[in-house]
Amino acid sequence: MSDKWGGARVTHYHTVLMTAVTIGLGVIVKYAREAEENRIRFFPPFMVCFMILFYCTGESCSRDVTAM
């Protein structure tokens, strides 16, 4: 991605996305802890947020490793 759009731009957008997803995870965990029953319904959005977070982290790492 960084070769196509530029490293600084990709880093910026991945950082913004990681921040938003982390806030979303906090909100999901808060509501899941307050839920009295049927907590399993919070798992799919939780998993999707973590997958996005891992993608952004991996994309940032692969860009840094290839630059060395």
ABEGO torsion letter per residue (X at the ends): XAAAAEAAAAAAAAAAAAAAAAAAAAAAAAAAAABABGAAAAAAAAAAAAAAAAAAAAAAAAAAAAAX
